[in-house]
Amino acid sequence: MKILSLNLSEYGNGISWNIDTDKILTLIISSNIDIIALQNVRFAPDLPMTRMNHLNTAEYLLQELTKRDDKYRNAQLIFNPSVYFSRRDDQTKNKICCSANWEGLAIISIFPFIETGTRCLSFNPDSIDTKRRITQYGTVQYGKKCLTVFNTHLTIDHNEAQSNVEETISYINSLNPRKYLLTGTFNFTPENECLSFFLSSDMSDLWSKMRPTEDGYTCPNEYPTRRIDYMMINSKLDPYVKNIELADLKITTENVFRHKAIISEFDIL
């Protein structure tokens, strides 16, 4: 089983959106990915795929995957908005919440989901981070076995990061999954004490476990200097790990906020 995690920040924006999307699709298919966890999924009027097809970025990727590879023909998708952006009313000029402009998380799986859910993480209105954060999960069934994939995108405010981490751990513990993986953009580096909370909760940092001598920088894509994207696994999943690697999508456009993809492989099929 191969799992990919990718923060879609700025992918799909600008004149190169179709080139960017093609590179993502090519990576997924060539790597034979089974489960795809996506952060910064967007549904917005300024996105070409929203304007043309009324699809969010995850829906569009899945639509195109089904066209290119029969493996994904019956794939399932879950997505959860985390924040709705406001727009100005044309007449009153007041800001109003717009349900047609949101950002969130998504998981695509070739295996059927048997359970899904989302936890809204606490939001401090005084924080420098204006976005609400969530942790989502999907439990997939392969044969007679199950794997739970948690997907998250934590706050950029380091003063609020601990509460995001503690609430995510609490959410995982409340569900008590047997084998699980937590992935996503944590927005802090391995030196941050918040990582220790995950490590003391029956989780291991898969990159540090498999590639302890490599920095594993994930952002920005072209000249990475930080590792802020992770895959964590619990002890029950540990015996099945085969590999973890980073994938450079080789995006050449100007935006510097793009992330590398993380790909892990498990011998559990």
C-alpha positions as CSV (number, residue, x, y, z in Angstrom):
1,M,0.0,0.0,0.0
2,K,1.3,3.4,-1.0
3,I,0.1,6.7,0.6
4,L,0.8,10.2,-0.6
5,S,0.5,13.4,1.3
6,L,0.6,16.8,-0.4
7,N,-0.2,20.4,0.5
8,L,-1.9,21.9,-2.5
9,S,-1.0,25.5,-1.5
10,E,-1.0,27.6,-4.7
11,Y,-1.2,24.6,-7.0
12,G,-3.9,25.3,-9.5
13,N,-3.5,29.0,-9.3
14,G,-2.3,31.2,-12.2
15,I,-1.6,30.5,-15.9
16,S,0.3,27.3,-15.1
17,W,-2.5,25.5,-13.3
18,N,-2.9,22.9,-16.0
19,I,0.8,22.1,-16.1
20,D,0.9,21.9,-12.3
21,T,-2.1,19.6,-12.2
22,D,-0.6,17.3,-14.9
23,K,2.6,16.9,-12.8
24,I,0.6,16.0,-9.7
25,L,-1.5,13.4,-11.7
26,T,1.7,12.0,-13.3
27,L,3.3,11.6,-9.9
28,I,0.3,9.8,-8.4
29,I,-0.1,7.4,-11.3
30,S,3.6,6.7,-11.8
31,S,4.1,6.1,-8.1
32,N,1.0,3.7,-8.0
33,I,-0.5,5.6,-5.1
34,D,-3.5,4.0,-3.2
35,I,-4.4,6.7,-0.7
36,I,-4.0,10.4,-1.2
37,A,-4.2,12.9,1.6
38,L,-4.5,16.5,0.5
39,Q,-4.2,19.8,2.5
40,N,-5.1,23.3,1.3
41,V,-7.9,21.9,-0.9
42,R,-9.8,24.8,-2.4
43,F,-13.1,25.6,-3.9
44,A,-13.0,29.2,-5.2
45,P,-14.2,31.3,-8.1
46,D,-10.7,32.3,-9.0
47,L,-9.6,28.7,-9.7
48,P,-9.9,27.5,-13.3
49,M,-11.2,24.1,-12.3
50,T,-14.0,25.7,-10.1
51,R,-15.0,28.1,-12.9
52,M,-15.0,25.5,-15.6
53,N,-16.3,22.4,-13.7
54,H,-17.7,23.7,-10.4
55,L,-15.2,21.3,-8.7
56,N,-12.8,21.7,-5.8
57,T,-9.2,20.9,-6.4
58,A,-9.5,17.4,-4.9
59,E,-12.6,16.6,-7.0
60,Y,-10.8,17.8,-10.1
61,L,-7.8,15.6,-9.4
62,L,-10.0,12.6,-8.9
63,Q,-11.9,13.3,-12.0
64,E,-8.7,13.4,-14.1
65,L,-7.3,10.3,-12.4
66,T,-10.3,8.3,-13.4
67,K,-9.7,9.4,-17.0
68,R,-6.1,8.4,-17.0
69,D,-6.0,5.2,-15.0
70,D,-8.6,2.5,-14.4
71,K,-7.2,1.9,-11.0
72,Y,-9.0,5.1,-9.8
73,R,-12.3,4.4,-11.5
74,N,-14.0,3.4,-8.3
75,A,-11.9,5.5,-5.9
76,Q,-13.8,7.4,-3.2
77,L,-13.3,10.9,-1.9
78,I,-14.0,12.7,1.3
79,F,-13.5,16.4,1.8
80,N,-14.1,18.8,4.6
81,P,-14.0,22.6,4.4
82,S,-12.2,24.2,7.4
83,V,-12.6,27.9,6.6
84,Y,-15.0,29.9,4.5
85,F,-13.7,33.1,3.0
86,S,-15.7,36.3,2.9
87,R,-16.4,38.5,-0.1
88,R,-17.8,42.0,-0.4
89,D,-21.4,42.4,-1.3
90,D,-21.6,44.3,-4.6
91,Q,-24.3,46.6,-3.4
92,T,-23.6,47.1,0.3
93,K,-19.9,46.6,0.2
94,N,-20.2,44.7,3.4
95,K,-18.2,41.5,3.9
96,I,-20.3,38.4,3.8
97,C,-19.4,34.7,4.3
98,C,-19.3,32.9,0.9
99,S,-20.0,29.2,0.8
100,A,-18.6,29.2,-2.7
101,N,-15.1,30.1,-1.5
102,W,-13.5,27.7,1.0
103,E,-10.4,25.8,1.9
104,G,-10.0,22.4,3.7
105,L,-8.8,18.9,3.6
106,A,-9.5,15.8,1.5
107,I,-8.6,12.1,1.2
108,I,-8.9,10.0,-1.9
109,S,-8.8,6.2,-1.6
110,I,-9.0,3.3,-4.0
111,F,-10.2,1.3,-0.9
112,P,-13.8,1.9,0.4
113,F,-14.3,4.2,3.4
114,I,-16.2,2.5,6.2
115,E,-16.0,5.4,8.6
116,T,-15.1,9.1,8.3
117,G,-15.2,12.1,10.6
118,T,-13.8,15.6,11.3
119,R,-12.8,17.5,14.5
120,C,-12.8,21.3,14.4
121,L,-9.7,22.5,16.3
122,S,-10.0,25.4,18.8
123,F,-9.8,28.9,17.3
124,N,-8.4,31.9,19.0
125,P,-9.8,35.1,17.4
126,D,-6.7,37.0,18.7
127,S,-4.3,34.7,16.9
128,I,-2.2,35.8,14.0
129,D,-3.7,32.8,12.1
130,T,-7.0,33.9,10.7
131,K,-7.9,30.4,9.5
132,R,-9.8,27.8,11.4
133,R,-8.1,24.4,11.5
134,I,-9.4,20.8,11.4
135,T,-8.3,17.2,11.6
136,Q,-10.2,14.7,9.4
137,Y,-10.0,10.9,9.2
138,G,-11.1,8.1,7.0
139,T,-11.0,4.4,7.9
140,V,-10.5,2.3,4.8
141,Q,-11.1,-1.4,4.4
142,Y,-8.7,-3.6,2.4
143,G,-9.7,-7.3,2.5
144,K,-10.8,-8.0,6.0
145,K,-8.4,-5.4,7.5
146,C,-8.7,-1.7,8.2
147,L,-6.4,1.3,8.3
148,T,-7.3,4.7,9.6
149,V,-5.7,7.8,7.9
150,F,-5.8,11.1,9.8
151,N,-5.2,14.2,7.8
152,T,-4.5,17.6,9.3
153,H,-3.3,21.1,8.6
154,L,-2.3,22.8,11.9
155,T,-2.0,26.5,12.7
156,I,0.8,28.8,11.6
157,D,0.7,30.5,15.1
158,H,3.2,28.7,17.3
159,N,1.5,30.1,20.4
160,E,-1.6,28.1,19.4
161,A,0.1,25.0,18.0
162,Q,0.1,23.0,21.2
163,S,-3.7,23.2,21.6
164,N,-4.0,22.0,18.0
165,V,-1.7,19.1,18.7
166,E,-3.4,18.1,22.0
167,E,-6.8,18.2,20.4
168,T,-5.7,16.1,17.5
169,I,-4.2,13.5,19.9
170,S,-7.4,13.5,21.9
171,Y,-9.5,13.0,18.8
172,I,-7.3,10.0,17.7
173,N,-7.5,8.5,21.2
174,S,-11.3,8.9,21.3
175,L,-11.6,6.8,18.2
176,N,-9.1,4.2,19.3
177,P,-8.1,2.9,15.9
178,R,-5.9,-0.2,15.8
179,K,-3.6,0.8,12.9
180,Y,-3.4,4.4,11.9
181,L,-1.3,7.1,10.2
182,L,-1.4,10.8,10.8
183,T,-0.2,13.0,8.0
184,G,-0.4,16.6,6.9
185,T,1.2,20.0,7.3
186,F,2.0,20.7,10.9
187,N,3.6,24.1,10.3
188,F,6.4,23.5,12.8
189,T,9.9,22.0,12.4
190,P,11.1,18.8,14.3
191,E,12.8,21.0,16.9
192,N,9.5,22.4,18.1
193,E,8.4,20.9,21.4
194,C,5.0,20.2,19.9
195,L,6.3,17.2,18.0
196,S,7.2,15.6,21.4
197,F,3.5,15.4,22.3
198,F,2.9,13.3,19.2
199,L,5.9,11.2,19.9
200,S,4.8,10.5,23.5
201,S,1.4,9.3,22.3
202,D,2.3,6.0,20.7
203,M,3.4,7.7,17.4
204,S,6.7,7.7,15.6
205,D,7.9,10.2,13.1
206,L,8.2,8.1,10.0
207,W,10.9,10.2,8.3
208,S,13.2,10.2,11.3
209,K,12.6,6.5,11.7
210,M,13.5,5.5,8.2
211,R,15.9,8.3,7.1
212,P,17.5,9.6,10.3
213,T,20.5,11.1,8.5
214,E,18.5,13.1,6.0
215,D,16.8,16.5,6.7
216,G,13.6,15.7,4.8
217,Y,12.9,19.4,4.1
218,T,9.5,19.8,2.4
219,C,9.0,23.5,1.9
220,P,9.4,25.5,-0.2
221,N,9.4,23.1,-3.1
222,E,12.3,24.4,-5.2
223,Y,14.8,25.2,-2.5
224,P,13.5,23.6,0.7
225,T,14.8,24.8,4.0
226,R,12.2,23.4,6.5
227,R,10.5,20.2,7.3
228,I,6.9,21.1,8.2
229,D,5.0,18.2,6.5
230,Y,4.9,14.8,8.3
231,M,3.8,11.3,8.4
232,M,3.3,9.7,11.9
233,I,2.4,6.1,12.5
234,N,1.4,4.2,15.6
235,S,3.2,1.2,17.0
236,K,0.6,-1.3,15.5
237,L,1.5,0.0,12.0
238,D,5.2,0.1,12.6
239,P,6.0,-3.5,11.6
240,Y,4.6,-2.9,8.1
241,V,6.7,0.1,7.1
242,K,8.7,-0.4,3.9
243,N,9.8,3.1,2.8
244,I,9.2,6.8,2.9
245,E,10.5,9.4,0.3
246,L,9.9,12.9,-0.9
247,A,8.8,13.7,-4.4
248,D,9.8,16.9,-6.1
249,L,7.0,18.0,-8.5
250,K,9.5,20.3,-10.2
251,I,7.1,23.2,-10.4
252,T,9.0,26.1,-12.1
253,T,6.5,28.9,-11.5
254,E,7.1,31.8,-9.2
255,N,5.3,30.9,-6.0
256,V,7.5,29.9,-3.2
257,F,5.0,28.4,-0.8
258,R,4.6,25.1,-2.6
259,H,5.4,21.8,-0.8
260,K,7.1,18.6,-1.7
261,A,4.9,15.5,-1.6
262,I,5.6,12.7,0.9
263,I,5.1,9.1,-0.2
264,S,5.2,6.1,2.2
265,E,4.9,2.4,1.5
266,F,3.5,-0.3,3.7
267,D,3.5,-4.1,3.3
268,I,0.0,-4.7,4.6
269,L,-1.9,-5.8,1.4
